[in-house]
Amino acid sequence: MSKNKTEGGITYPTGFRATGLYSGVKKNGNPDMALIVSDADCVAAGVFTTNQVKAPAVRLSQRRVRGKGLRAIVVNSGNANACNGEQGERDALSISEKLSLHLGCDTKKILLASTGVIGRPLDMEKIVAALPRLVATATREGYEDCARGIMTTDTKSKSAQAEGLVEGRTVRVGGIAKGVGMIHPQMATLLVFLTTDAAVEKEALRMILSQASDRTFNALTVDGDTSTNDTAIILANGQAGNLPVAKNRESFRELFSLVLSVCESLRDQLVRDGEGVTKVIRIIVGGARTKNDARKVAQSISRSLLVKTAFFGEDVNWGRIMVAIGNSGVRVYEERIDIFMGEVALVHRGVGLGALQEEKALEVMKKKEITLRVMLGIGPMEAEYWTTDLSVDYVKINAGYKGRT
């Protein structure tokens, strides 16, 4: 896989252009709009928030992604356009209608996403005025501006790309993501946009995105909250010239591997840039009866505020981990549970191994990236989850979020 100065991230695949710019919506002067556009019609797939309160951009994109010939994704950041009633619905439709005139395509070929403060009306005058500039500045070189245009409290942009063979033809996949808080997805997560020049059947693309998201973004939590705007979309324009990828072909596995690689990179970047994060924790739960049981236990540990604050404070309080295991809703047996901090055994068959082991575990907890392993002693299945600590800075960031955007 290669990369040069004129291509990367979301524009790495053939036939895609992108840009990002400042329209005036954000108070801090940072880029607040982004555009991804394909030179050819695309097959598309999307996964969206399971929160029952959904922004108009989510509802609109959920409907349109089922259609054919998708061409573009437009994003505004700094304002979620959520909980704005009928005006919010009209504003979302208006953005796509006006953008379609500049792109010269049907408005139904445009997908939307928004992110930012909830309950604040969009400044439509500024957004509409920026649309011609968005279209005019969309280029192969615009991938970094695009990645910056979707950011909110992120401290850095997040891009990834991969290249490989799909039935003998070179295929590229690119992606960008944003999000460092309100991360506890039950679909995909945050805002994630992927592109590929592969030719692929719609149902196969849907399955690839769903499975890749389940293994990456759905196994990530920062604070246990889902958003009104969480969206992940993939566009495939077929410019690589391969035979269309189908569910029952070897090409499905080949393309899935490329998409998964990009999603894993974005997942890692997201968790490392979590709001106020000082530690990244990989949680592995094994010895479960089913994979779903292992996942539930890992998720319970990941969401526990007591566990997360213990990691922040470098407090070897393994009792909090035991509590989270017991709160998972999975049938477990205290006397079978083993807990390891890195390679250090802390608990064996439900009983702590003493002060010396805790001192060794403390050295592990001082690291920036930590692996916590739990063995349930029930069955053969395992699951992995990623989380972060919960710091004082997280509270400060979210206590003043509305006033800074």
N, C-alpha and C positions, 0 to 999 in steps of 0.2 A: 504494500500500500504506500502510495506516495502523496505528497502534498507540495504545492508551490505557492508563490505569492499571490496568484490570481484565483485560487480556489481552495475551499476548505469548508468544514462544517456543513451547513445546510445547502450550500451550492456545490458541494463536491461531486454529486452525480451530474451527468450530462443533462443540459437543457433546463437548468434552474437558475433563477436570478433572485436577488434579495437586497433589502436595504433596511435601514433604521434611521430615524431622525427625531428631532425635537419639534413638537408642534406648539408647545406652550401650555400643555395640560399639567405637567408636573411643576411644582413650585421650585424644585432644586435645579432646574435647567438641564437635567439629564434626558437622554433620548426617551421618548414616550410613545412612539409608533413604530411598527415594523410591517414589512410586506415580504411574502414569499410567493413567487410566481413561476409557473412552468411555461415553457414555450409551446408545449403540446398538451392536449387534454390528458387528464390523469384518472386512474382508478384510485379511490381513496378508502380509508378505513379510520374509524375513530373510537376512542373509549372516553367516557365522561364521568363526571362526579356522580356519586350515588346520593349526595345530599339532596333532600327533597326541595330545598330552596335553591333554584338554579337561575343563573343570570340569563338574560335574553340571548346572548351570544352562544351559550351552551345549547339552549333549546333550538335555535336556528340551525346551528351546525349539526346537531343530532339529526335533524330532518334532511338537510342537504347532503350529508356525507353518504346517504343511501343512494344518491343519484349517480349519473354518469357524467364524464367529461369535466371533472373539477379542474380549476385552473389556478386558484390563488387562495392564500390565507392572509387576512389582515388582522393585526393585533394592536390594541391600545393598552398601555400600562399606566399606572397611577390612578386609575378609576375602574372599578369592577363593573360599573353599570348594572348593579344588582339591587333589587328591592326599590326600583324606581317606577314601578307600576307600568301603565300603558305607555307613558312617555319613553321609558327605557326600551320597550319593544319597538316603538316607532323609530327611535334613534339607531338601534342596531340595524334594522331594515334599511334605513336611509343611508347609512355608511356603505353597505354593500351595493345599493342601487347607484349611488354616486360614483363609487369606485369602478363599477362595471362600465360606466360610460368612458372612463379614462383608459381602461384595459381593452375595451372593445369586445366584451364577452357578455353572455347572459348573467344576470345578477345571481341566479341559482348556482352558478359555478364558483361562487366565492364563499369561503368559510370564514368565520369570525371567532375571535377570542378576546377577552378582556381580563385585566387583572389590576388589583389595587383596592382602594377604599370602597366599602359597601355603603349604599344609600346616598351617594352624592351624584347629582345629575351630570351627564357628560357636557363638556363645553363643545357643543357641536360646531360652532363657528370656527374654532381653531382646528378641530379635527378635519372638517370638510375642506378647509383652506389648505391643509397639508397633503391631501390626497394626490393632487397633480405632481407634487414634488416626490412623493413616494414612488409613483409610477416612473417618473423621469430618472430617478437615481437608482433604480433596481438593476443591479449588474451581477456578474459572476464574482466580482471583488467585494460585494456588499455583505458577505456572510458575518463578519465581525460586528458591523453596525447593526445588522438584524438581531444578532444575539444580545447586544446591549439594549436594543429598543424594547425588549420584552421584560427587562429586569425591574424589580421593585426594591426590596431590601437586600438583594444579592450584593455581595461585595465584588464579585467577578462574573464575567460571562461564562457560559458553559456550552461548548461545542464538541462534537466528535464526528469521526468518519471512519469508514472501513471499505475495503475493496477486495473482491475475490471472484472466483469463477462460478458461474451458474450454468450448468450444462455446457461448459466449454467457452462461454462468453464472459468477458469482463463486466462485472456489475459493481456499481458503487452505491453506498448508503451514507447519508449524512444526517446530522441532527443537531438541534439546539434545545435547551431547557432553561427554565427559571423556577425559582422557589426555594426558600430557606426556612419558611415557617408555614403553619397550617398544613403540615405534611403528615397525613395518615390515610393514604388512599385506599379505596376499595374498588378501584377501576383501573386507572393509570395513576397519574398524579399531576399536580401542579399545572404548568404549561410545558408540554413537550411536543416538538414538531420534527418529523422525520421525512426525508425525501429519498427516493431511489429511482434510478433509471432502468430498473428491471421491468420487464413485461410480466404481469402477474394477474391471475384471475381474482375477482373481487372477494370471493369467499376465502380463498387461500390467503389473501392479504389481511383480511379480518382476523383469521386464525393466527397468523404470524404476529400481528400487533398484540392481540389478546394474550398469547402465550408468553411473548417477550416481556410484556408489562407485568404479568403475574409473577415472573421470576425476578424482576428487578424493582420496578416502582411500587408494586404492591407488597414488597417485602422491605419497606422502608418507612420509618416513622421518626419525626422530630418531636412533635408535641401532641399527637393524638387527635388533631382536628382535621376534618375534611373541609374543603372550600366550596363556595357556591359556583366557582368558575373552573375547577380542575378539568383539564382537557389534554388529550394526546391524540394527534392526528398524523397519519402517514400518507404521503402522495407518491404514486408510482406512475411515471410517464412513458415507460416502455422504450426509451431511446437507446437502451443497450442492445436491442435487436435479438434478444434471446427468445426461445420458444416460451410462451406464457407459462409461468409457474402455476402448477395445480396441486391440489391437496395430496394426490396419490402419486406424485412424481418425486424422484430424487432431488429435483430442483427445489422442492419445498424445504427440505432440510438445509440445502446450501444457502438459500436466501435467508431462512430463519437464523442461521448461524451469524450472518453478517448483521442483521437487524439486532440480534441479541448482543453482539459485541458493542454496537453503538449505544444501546440502552444501558449496558453495564457501565460503560465509561461515563455516561451522563448521570447514572445513579450514584456512582462514586463521587463525582464532582458536586452533586447536590448535597449529599450527606456531609461532606467536608466543609461546605459553606453554610451549614445550618446556622440559624440565628443564635449568636452568642456561643457557638459550639467551641469547646476546648478539647473534647474527646470524641472519637468515633468508635462505636462498639459494634462488633460483629457477634451476633448471638446464634449459636448452633445448638439445636435441641435434637438429641438422638434417643434411640431406645423407645420410641413411641409405637403404639399399636397401628396408627395410620399416619400418613403424611399430614393430613388435616389436623390431627391431634398435636403433632409436633409443631405445626405452624401456629396453632392457637396458643400453645404454651410460650413459644418464642415471642409472639405478639404481646401476650400479657406481660412478660418481663420487659419488653421494649417500651411499653406504654406506661409502666409504673413510674410515677413521679418520685417515689421514695428511692427506687433503684437508680433513676437518672441523677438525682441530686447526690446520691452516695458516690457515684462515679465522679461527679464534679468536685466533691469534697475529698476524694481519694480516701473514702471510708470503707474499709473491708467489712461491710455489714452484710454478710451473706444471708442473714435471716430475712432481709427484705426480698431477696431473690426467691427464697423458699415460699414466702407469702404470695408473691406474684405467680409462682407455679401453682399453688393451691387455689388461686383466684381465677385460673384460666377457664374453668368450666369443663376441663378434661378430667376424667377419672385417673388419678395418680395415687401412688403408694409411697408415703413418706419414707418408709424403711428401704426403698429401692433407689432413692435419688442420690446421684453423685453430681458434684459441681466442681468445675475447674476454671481458674482464672489464668488464661494462657495455658501453660503446661503444669501449673501449680494446682494440686488437689486441695480443695477447701473443705469439701463435704463428702463423706463416704457412707452410703446406706442411711442417709438422713441425719447423720451426726457430724458435727464439726471436728476437724482434725487438729485443732489447737493453735496456740499463739505463734509457734514457729512457722507453721504453714501460712498463717495470716500475714506475718512479716514478709514472707516471700511473695505473697499475693500483692502486697502493697507496692512492691517494686514494679509489678506488672501494671498496676492501676496508675502509676505515674506516667506511663507512656501516652502518646497522643492517640494511638490506635490500639485497641484491645480486643481480644477474642474471649468471649465467655461461652463455656461449653457446659451443657446440662445433659445428663444421661438419666432417662426415666426408668430404665430397667424393665420395660414392659414388652417391647416388640422390636422390629427391625428398621422402622422408618425414621427419617431425619428431615429437618427443615432448617432454613437459614433466614435470619432477619437482621436488618441493619438499623441502628438507632444512634442517638447522640446523648451527651449529658445535658443537663438543664442548669444553666448558669444564671448569675445575677444579670449579666448583659442581656440574656433573652428577655427577662422581665422588663428591663429598661427600654429595649427596642420596641416591644409590643405595647408598653404603657404610653409611648409617644408616637405611635405609627401614624395616626390620622393627621397629626399636626405637621408631619414632615413630607407628606405626599400631596 
